[in-house]
Amino acid sequence: MAYVSEPLQATALASLEQQIATRDQPAELLALATAIDDLGRELALEIVRLAAQPELAAPLKPVLLRVPVVHTHALLRAAEKFDDAGSPRRAARVLIEALRKAIDANMVEVVSDALGFTLEAFAQHAAVAKVRSLVTAPEGASRRELRARHLAVVDELPAVIDWTALDDELGVD
């Protein structure tokens, strides 16, 4: 893999981010989210490859840190479009994936609110309580412990949701 300079990686991410607002189809937004995730993997591999040359890896790190935020934003828009199209079930699935990827506290709160709103509309009270627990972090926990707790709660969510109660006007999921 050839080394790609930070400006090219930052430009690639900015280009993908700009496309989020221009896409209206949920499938296109999911494909865009996948491209953003792929870029993040490439950046991470490049940073690992350049570990012996920290001066070359350092400019890539801020770009990599933006990837989860941009990725989550694309997933949020896809969920919005699924919901607009009459598939809160698909929207909820996408929002759960967005929660899995979100690392920024503000994005976790935004995604949790969106998922909570969707689940509340279909009387999924146990799932709503589980989602709300994501934004209340225990005092004194390390970042690693918080992330592990976050992922554990996100992993539990699908089992708590009554998927048949969520309407799906789009057909088969």
C-alpha positions in Angstrom: 0.0 0.0 0.0 1.5 3.4 -1.0 1.6 6.1 1.7 -1.1 8.6 1.2 -0.4 12.0 2.7 -2.7 13.5 5.3 -4.1 16.1 3.0 -5.3 13.4 0.6 -6.9 11.4 3.4 -8.5 14.5 5.0 -9.8 15.5 1.6 -11.2 12.0 1.0 -13.0 12.1 4.3 -14.3 15.7 3.7 -15.6 14.6 0.3 -17.4 11.6 1.8 -18.8 13.8 4.5 -20.2 16.3 2.0 -22.0 13.5 0.1 -24.0 12.7 3.2 -26.2 15.8 2.7 -26.7 15.1 -1.0 -27.9 11.5 -0.7 -31.6 10.8 -0.3 -31.8 7.0 -0.6 -31.1 5.0 2.6 -29.2 2.4 0.6 -26.9 5.1 -0.9 -26.3 6.4 2.6 -25.4 2.9 3.9 -23.0 2.5 1.0 -21.5 5.9 1.9 -21.2 4.8 5.5 -19.4 1.7 4.4 -17.0 3.8 2.3 -16.3 6.0 5.3 -15.7 2.9 7.5 -13.3 1.5 4.9 -11.4 4.8 4.8 -11.1 4.5 8.6 -9.7 1.0 8.3 -7.2 2.1 5.7 -6.1 5.0 7.9 -5.7 2.7 10.9 -3.6 0.3 8.9 -1.5 3.1 7.5 -0.9 4.4 11.1 0.2 1.0 12.2 2.4 0.6 9.2 4.1 3.9 10.0 4.5 3.2 13.7 8.3 3.3 13.3 8.0 6.8 11.7 5.8 8.8 14.1 6.4 12.0 12.2 4.6 10.5 9.2 1.8 8.8 11.3 1.0 11.8 13.4 -0.8 13.8 10.8 -3.1 10.9 10.0 -4.3 10.5 13.6 -6.6 13.6 13.6 -8.2 12.4 10.4 -8.8 8.9 11.9 -10.4 10.4 14.9 -13.0 12.2 12.7 -14.0 9.0 10.9 -16.4 7.7 13.6 -18.1 11.0 13.8 -18.6 11.2 10.0 -19.6 7.5 9.9 -22.2 8.0 12.6 -23.6 11.0 10.9 -24.0 9.0 7.6 -25.8 6.2 9.6 -28.0 8.8 11.3 -29.1 10.2 8.0 -29.7 6.7 6.6 -31.9 5.9 9.6 -33.8 9.1 9.1 -34.5 8.2 5.5 -35.6 4.7 6.4 -38.0 6.2 9.0 -39.3 8.7 6.4 -39.9 5.8 4.0 -42.0 4.0 6.6 -39.5 1.5 8.0 -38.8 2.3 11.7 -37.5 -1.3 12.0 -34.7 -0.7 9.6 -34.1 2.7 11.1 -33.7 1.1 14.5 -31.3 -1.4 13.2 -29.2 1.3 11.6 -29.3 3.4 14.8 -28.1 0.4 16.8 -25.1 0.2 14.4 -24.6 3.9 14.8 -24.5 3.5 18.6 -21.9 0.7 18.1 -19.7 3.0 16.1 -20.2 6.3 18.0 -17.3 7.1 20.3 -18.0 10.8 20.9 -20.3 11.5 23.9 -22.4 14.0 21.9 -22.9 11.6 19.0 -23.9 8.8 21.5 -26.5 11.2 22.9 -27.9 12.2 19.5 -28.1 8.6 18.3 -29.6 7.5 21.7 -32.2 10.2 21.5 -33.2 9.2 17.9 -33.4 5.5 18.8 -35.2 6.2 22.0 -37.8 8.3 20.1 -38.4 5.6 17.5 -38.7 2.9 20.2 -41.0 5.1 22.4 -43.3 5.5 19.4 -43.9 1.8 19.4 -44.1 1.3 23.2 -40.8 -0.4 23.6 -40.3 0.7 27.2 -37.7 -1.8 28.2 -35.6 -1.0 25.2 -36.0 2.8 25.7 -34.7 2.3 29.3 -31.7 0.3 28.0 -31.0 3.1 25.4 -31.2 5.8 28.1 -28.7 3.9 30.2 -26.1 4.6 27.5 -26.0 8.3 28.3 -25.6 7.8 32.1 -22.0 6.8 32.7 -20.9 5.5 36.1 -18.6 7.8 38.0 -14.9 7.0 38.1 -14.8 4.5 35.3 -11.9 4.5 32.9 -12.5 5.2 29.2 -11.8 1.5 28.4 -14.4 0.4 31.0 -16.9 2.9 29.7 -16.4 1.7 26.1 -16.8 -1.9 27.2 -20.0 -1.1 29.1 -21.3 0.9 26.1 -20.7 -2.0 23.7 -22.2 -4.5 26.1 -25.4 -2.4 26.3 -25.5 -2.0 22.5 -25.1 -5.8 22.1 -28.0 -6.4 24.5 -30.4 -4.0 22.7 -31.5 -6.2 19.8 -32.7 -8.9 22.2 -34.8 -6.4 24.2 -36.6 -4.9 21.2 -39.8 -6.5 20.0 -39.0 -6.2 16.3 -42.4 -7.4 15.2 -44.0 -4.4 17.0 -42.1 -2.0 14.7 -44.0 -1.3 11.5 -42.3 -1.9 8.2 -44.1 -0.5 5.2 -41.1 -1.3 2.9 -41.7 -5.1 3.1 -39.3 -7.8 4.1 -36.4 -6.9 6.3 
